[in-house]
């Protein structure tokens, strides 16, 4: 008994010591944040290991953008922001509190904030500002700027509103420290992701424009805003061109995340409406220096023009290790047509990926089978262990097959497969009350035809949709594709004014508060959210909350498996495909580090202009057609 009691006391003392140590660590200032283990750089982070720290500055990086723009305010739903602005993050103009790592998942390094800390119960987070941080007008970035930015972004940006839903307020602790208070404890991700907060200049936005009119952060504007990051707007032509100039005295140029990066003196973005015109601009040179290629057909067959053969344009593949996005046809359940799960399942069975991959995509693509593709978070097989325990609570609200069958998408791998899967689609439609009459799928009671429109904004949408539409017509479904201009497309997507769209849902290796914007019932009714399918499911809402308040990594993995499985079995989207590579073709005017970050694939910010190469190209292609 004495030995047992002594051992018990020793274990209790050790546990208390560990608890005390964890509390101490939680309350300590941290210079690098991570949601999955420690960063490979540790506390002595000097610069990314793939960059050239002595990369020269200078030159012009030219890029073509399709569409148009009408705003320099990306944080509201209205308008089409110009190239260089982003609805989430700072883009070229603004810095964030911390900077997301380019070569590690779920890791951030200091930027405006040089450190952060949080208590052991995750009830708040405190960020300490770097005293060197300043705006382009020379004024310091202040705690007041941070607090004001948090307030206006949470009020006006759908993404930030959902992301920081559990942040109740931001308060000044000192002239360098700002503390964020949370509505609930245990949100393990929240202290870290507050580093993603973009900081806006309060004094500029609350001031007046050159005409004496008070500025309004809730409205679009074409007045170049004051910024803090490495670039500022040098000139622009509304809707057709924007030119960014590197700030020579940028305050953060010597920070580890910036050394060897952001090397171009000028970044020029030229807007072109037509796909073919954009392609011709790249082939000619001078307007588009680097072309990210998404088309399998173009990658396989179009890159044979003279500049390629001469070695003046280089075609290169960069492998990626980051999670793969869910690219899919998003079925908008705000439309009654898609509210029946059997109908959505039928539409999934009509998608023939294998034939498309063979005949259109040159075998480059892989079918997407999870919302968390390429990570340990992807569900597989049958639910078991902790995942099953989580799902059992909702058994009566879930498809029964979820518990008895592994989720599998149709595989069109034989000549007989088409007949098999289209018959299954017809049978599912019949269960949902739809029948084929006169070659048309119609409602058995009303005779209303099953008809919907896919909207897109480029020729890529034609490739993605053509075979699918043809298959649907074989079972009487009247699906059509409508291509609209970029501005109209953005506005319609923001306001959920569509039947079906193709879009991407990009996940991280540590999902959390962002899941509200993807799946929550509240997001379904909020213009500008990423709940493209209009999901309103109490089980999904509950699982999202479980993810946000997961107690540890194992708990997070289990509940994410559960969410993935529930989303898949409800057939909210028709999954398409992914490629674990980035395809880039570029004019040979760049210096490029010997390696690129595999997590991202390529970091163009780490490239630089080689003056001799640029001069040689200019001489060779001067006046070419």
N, C-alpha and C positions, 0 to 999 in steps of 0.2 A: 504493500500500500504506500509505503514511504517513497519507494522508487517511482511509482506511478504518479504520486502527487508532485514530486520534484520535476518529473518530465513534463507534466501538465503545466506547472508554473513556468518552466523554461520556454515551452512552446508559446504560452500566453505572453510572456515578456518579449519574445522574438516577434510575435505578431504585432504587439503594440509598437515595438521599435520600427518595424517595417511600415506600419500605418503612419507613424510620426514622420518617417523619412519621406513617404509618398506625399504627405501634406506639405512638407518643407519644399520638396521638389516642385510641387504644383504651384507653390507661391513664389517660386524664384523666377527671375527674368530669363526669358528664352530668346535666343537670337535666331534660331531656325525652328520652324514648326513642322511636324510630321504626324500623320494619322496612321502610318504603317511603319513602326520601328523608327530607327534613327536615320537621318540623312547620311549619305556616304561621305559628306564633306566635314561633318563634325563642327565644332565651334571655331576651327581655324580656317574657315572658308575664305579663300583668296580670289578665286574666279572659277568658272566652270572648267572642267578638265579637258573639254574638247575644243575650246576657243583658242585663237591666236591672240594672246594678251597684247601683242604689239601690232595688231592689225592696223593698217593705215586708214585714216579718215579721208573722205573726199568722193567726188564723182556723183553721177546721177543714176538712180535706179528708176527705170520706166516700167509702168504697168498699165494694162488695159483692164477696165471694169465694164461689165455689161449692165445696161440699164441707165439710170439717171439718179440724181439726188436733189433734195430740196430743203435740207436741214443740217445744221451743225449741232443739233441736240439729240443724241441717240437714246436718251433715258426716258422718253415718253412714247406712247403708242403711235402718235400721229407722225406722218412724214417718213421720207426715205433718207437716212443719214448718209453723209458723204463717206467715201473711202478714207480709212484712217480713224474713223470713229467706231465704237462698239457699244451695243446695248448693255453688255456686262463686261466690266473691266475698264481700263483707261484708254485703250487704243494708243494712238501716237501722241496724243495731247496731254493726257493726265496720268499721274502716278497713283498707285494704290498704296494702302498701308504696308502691305507685304507683296512680294512678287512670286507668283507661282513658278516653281522650278521647271526648266525646260527638259531636264533629263531624268527626273524621278517623279513618280506619281504621288499625289497627296502631300507634297512637300512645298513649303514656302520659305523665302529668305527675306531679310530686311530690305525695305525701300523707304517710304516716308517714315515708318516706325522702325526704330533700331532694335526693339525688343517688345515682348508681351509676356503677360503672366495671367494666371487664373487660380482660383481656390480649388481645393480637392473635390468639392461638391459640384463644380461646373455651374455655379450660380451667377458668374459674371466673368468679364475679361477686361484687363487693363492694357492699353497700348501706350508706349512711350515714344514720342516723336523725336526724330533726329533733328538736332538744333540747326543743322546745315540746310534742311529742306526749305526751298523757297519757290515762289511763283516766278514766271518769266518777267514780271515787272519789278522783281527784286524784293518784294515783300515776303516775310516768312510765312510758311504754312503753319497755321495755328490750330490749337485744340478747338477753337470756335469754328474753324473751317470743317473739321472732322464732324463735329456735332451737327452743324447745319447740313452737311452732305448726307449724313445718316438720315436726318429727318425728311429732307426733300426727296431722297431716293426711295425711302420706304413708302412715302406718300404717292409717288408718281411712277415708279418703275415696277412693272409687274414682276420682273425677275428678282429684284432686290427685296420687294415686299414679301414674297414667299420665302426667299432665302433667309431673311432675318425676321421671320414672323415671331419668333420667341424672344427677340430683343425688344425690351420695353422702352429703354431710354439710353441716352449717352450723356454723361455728366463730366465736367472738368474736375480733375483731382488736383492738378497744378497747371502751370503754364506749359508743361510738356506732356502731361499724362491725362488720358481720357479713359473713363471706365464705362463699360457697357453692361447694363443690368438685364438679366434674363427672367422670363416669366415662370420658368420651371428649372429645376435642377436636373443634372444628369444628361444634358445634351452635350455629349463628349466632343462632337465635331465643331460646335458653335464658337468656342474661343479661337480656334484656328482659322476658321473661314471668315471671321471678321476682318482678317487681313486682306480679303478680296475687296473690301470697301474702297471704291474710287473716291478720292477727295477732290472736291470742287471749290473754286475760289468764292467764298461768301461775299467778299467786298466787291467783286466784279459783277456777280449776278444780281446783287442788290443795288448796284449803281445804275447809271443812265447811259444810253448809247450816244454816239456822236450827235444825234439829233435832239438830245435831251429827253428822250423817252425812257421810262423806267423799264429795265429788262425783266423778263418773266421766264423762270426756269420751267414752267409748265407749258410753254409754247415752243414751237419751232423757231429757228432763227438762222439767218445767213450772215450774221455778224461774227467774224472769227473770234471765238472765246479766248480768254486768258487761260493759259495752261501751266503745267509744271514739269512735263516730261521732256524727252530728248528732242522733240520736234514741235514746231509751230507752223501755222498756215502762212505760207509766203504769198500765195495768190490763188485765185479761183475764177472759173467761169461757170455760173450757175447751171447745174445739170450736165456739164460737159467736161470739166477738168478741175482738178484740185492739186496744188503743188505744196508739198511740205518741205520746210528747211530745218536742218539740224541746228539746235541751239548751241552756239559755241561755248557758252559759259554754263551749260546745264549742270545743275548742282549735284546730280547723282552720278556723273560720268565715271567716278572712281570707285563706286560701290562694286562689290564682287559680282553681282548679277549683271552689271553693265560693262565690265572690262572686256574688251575684245568684241563688243557687240554694238549695234546701232552705228554702223560705220559710214553709211551713205550720207553725203552732205545734203543731197536733195532726193526726195521721192515724188515722182510725178505720176498721177493717175489720170488716164484719159478714158472717157466714157464712150462706149460704142454699143449701139442697140442690137445689132445683128450678130449671130453666132459666126456666120461665114466671114463677115467683115473683121471680126475679132481675130479669127484664124489667119486671115490674109495679113493683118497688121503684125502678127507675130512672125510670120514667114518673111516679111519684108525687112523687119528689124527697125529699131529706133523708137518704136512706141511701146513695145512689150518685150522686156528682157528675159523674164522667167515665166514659163507657162506651166502651171500645175495641170496635169491632164487627168480627166476623170473618165474619158471615153475609151473603152477597150478597143473599139474599131479604129479610132484615130491612132492610139498608141501602137497598134499592130500594123497599120497600113498607110498612115498619112505622113509619117516622118521619113520621107524619102526625097525631100526637095534639095536643091543644090547646096544650101548652106550646111545641111546635115552631112552630105557626102564630103564636103570640104573640111569638115571638122570645126566649122565656125559656130554651129549649134550642137550642143551636146545633150544626149538623151540618157537620163540616169534614173535608176530605181533605188529608193531608200527604204529599207525594211523598218517596220514599226513594231514596238512591243506594248504600246498602250492599249487599253480596252477598245474593242471595235464598236462602232455605233450601230444602233438599230436603224437601218434604212428600210423604209416600208411604205406601203400605201396606207395612209391614215384614214380610217373609216369614221366619218363624223357622226357620232351618235346624237348630236343635236338635231339631226334629220331622222324622222321616224323610220325611214327605210332601213336604217342600220341598227335599230335598237334590239333586234332579236339576235341572240347569240347563234342560233342555228343558221341564220342568214349569213352572218359574218364568217362562220365556219365554212359554209358552202363557197363563199367568195375566195376563201383561202385554198380550198381544194382545186379551184380552177386556175391557179397560178402555176405555170410550168417552168420552173427555174432551169431544169437540166437542159431542155431544148434551147432555151435562150442562151445559156452559158456556152453551149456548143456552137450554136449558129451565129450568135451576135457578139458574144464576149470572149471568144477565142480561148475559152477554158480558164480565164484569169481569175474568176470569182468563186467564192464559197458561200453556200446558203447560210443565212443568219438564222439561228435557232434559239437565241436567248436575247433578252434585253441587256444582259451583262456579258456579252460575248467576249471571250478571250481572257476571262478572269475566274478566280475561284468562286465568284459570286453567282455564276451561271448554274441553274438547276439542271439535274439530269436524273435519269432512272425514276424510281418511285420515291416519294417522300419518306424519310425515316429519321429516327433519332429526334433531336430537338426541333428540326423543321416540322416533322410530323406532329409533334406535341403542340406546336404553334398553330398548325392548320386544323387540328382536331376541334379547336374552340369554335371554328367557323364551318364545320362540316356541312351543316344543313343549309348553308348559304352558298355552297360551292358546287361546281359540276361534279357529279359522283366519279366520273372517269379520272379526275385529278388524283384520286387515291388508289386507283387500280391499274392505271396505264401510264407508261412513260410517254411524254408528249413527243409526237413525231409529225413532221410536216410531210406532205405527199412527195414522193420521189418518182419523177417521170423518167425512168431508166430503161424502159422497154417499149416496143411499139404498142403493146396492149395497155400500157399505163394510162394513156390519155382516156381511153374508153372507161377504164375502171374508175378513175378519179372524177371524171365529169359525171358519171352515173351517180357516184356518191354525193356530188354537189346537188344534182337534181333531186335525189332522195331527201337531202337535208332541206332543200327549198320546200319540198312537199310537206314535210313535218311542220314547217313554219307557215304553211297555208298558201304556197305559191305553186302553180301548175303551168305546164307548157300547153298553150293553145294556139294553133295556127303558126307554130314556130316561135311564139313569143312567150316569155315567162310573165305570167299575170297573176294577180291576186285572185284566189279561188272564189272569193265572195263578191268582190267589187269589179273584177275585170281590169283593174288598174295595172298597167305594165310596170315591170321592174326596170327602172330607168335611172341612171345617174351620170354625172359628169365629173371627170378628172380634170383639174386645172393645173397648168404648168407654165413655165416662163422661158423655156429654152428647148432646143432640138433634142437635148438629152431626155426630156420628158416623153418625147415621141418614141424614142428607143425603149424606154422603160415600160411604156404603156401599150405599145402596138400589139405584141404577141398576147398579152393578157386580155386586151379588149377582144381580139379575134377568138380566143378560147371562150370568153364569156358569151359571145354571140352564138357559139355552137350550142349553148343551152338556153338561148332565147333572151339573155340579159342584154339590154340595150345600154351599153357603156360607151361613152364618147370622151374624147380629149379636146380640151380647148386651151390654146396657148394665148396668154395675155402678156402685156408689157410688165416689166419688173415692178414699177411703182404700184400698179393696180394689184399685182400679185401679192406684194407685201401688205397692202391695206386689207385685202380680202382675207389673207391668212391671219393677220392680227385680230380681225373681227370675226373669225371663224365662219366666213361667208363662202362655203364650199361644200361639196359632197365628199370628194376624196382629193387628197394631195399626196405627193411623195415628199417625205421629209426625213430628217435625221434626229435621233435622240442619242446624244453622246453622254455616256456614263463615266464615272471615275472608279478607281479601285477602292474608294471609301465613300459610298453614297450616304447621304444624310438629308440635310434640310432642303437641298435642291429637289428631292423627290416630290415635295409638295407641288412644285411648279409643273412637274410632269404628269401627276396622276390625281391630285386631290379634287374633291367635288367643288371646293371653292375656286380652284384654278379653272375649272371647266366653264365658269361663268365670268371669268376675268379676261377681257380683251388683252392680247399680247402675251398671254401665258403660253407654255409649251405643252399644255394638255390638248394636243391637236385632235385627239379622238373624242373629246368631251366625256371622259370617264367620270361617272358618278356612282361609286360602289363603296358602301360602308366598310366592307372587308378590306378593300384597297386602302381606304383612309386609315383604318386601324393599323394595317401593316406598315404604312408610311410612318405613322407615329412610333411604332415599335422600332423601326430602323433608326429614326432620329434619336431615340432614347435607349439604343442598344447599350448593354452594360459593358461589353468587351468585344474583341474581334470575333470570337467564336459565336457570340450571340448575334452580331451583325451579319455574319455569313449565313447563319441559319435562317434569320428572318428575311434576308434578301433572297435566298433560295425560295422561300415561301412566296414572296411578292412576285418574283419572276414566274413562278409556276401559275399563280392566279391570273396574272396578265396574259400568259400564253394560252391558258385554257379558256379564257373569255374571248379570244380572237378579236381583240380590239384593233389589230392591224394585220395586214398581209405582208409578212416579212419578205424582204428581197435578198440582198447579198452584201458581202464586204470583201475587201482586199487588204491584207496586212502589209501593204506597201504604200509609199507615196511616189507617184510618178512626176518627175520634173524634166522639162526640156528648157535649156537656157542658152542664151548667146554667150560665147566664150570670152567674156569680159571681166570675169570674177576671179578673185582669189578665194579659195575655200579651204577651211581647216581640214587636216588629214582625216578626221572622223567627224561624224555628225551624231547628235543625240538620238539613240535608237528609240527612246520613249516617244519622241515627237516625230522622228523620221528625218527631218531636216529643219535646221534653224537658220533661215535666210538672214536673220539679224546678225549672224556670226560671219557672213560673207562680206567681202569688200570689193571695191572696184580696182582692177589692175589697170593703171593708166596706159601702159604699153599695149596691152591686149585691146583696150578700148580704142586707142588711136589706130591700131592696125585694122580693126573692123570698120571704123569710120572711113578710112581711106579706101578700103576694098568695096564697100557697099554704098558709097556716096552716089546719090542720083539713081540708084537701082530701082527697078519697078517691081 
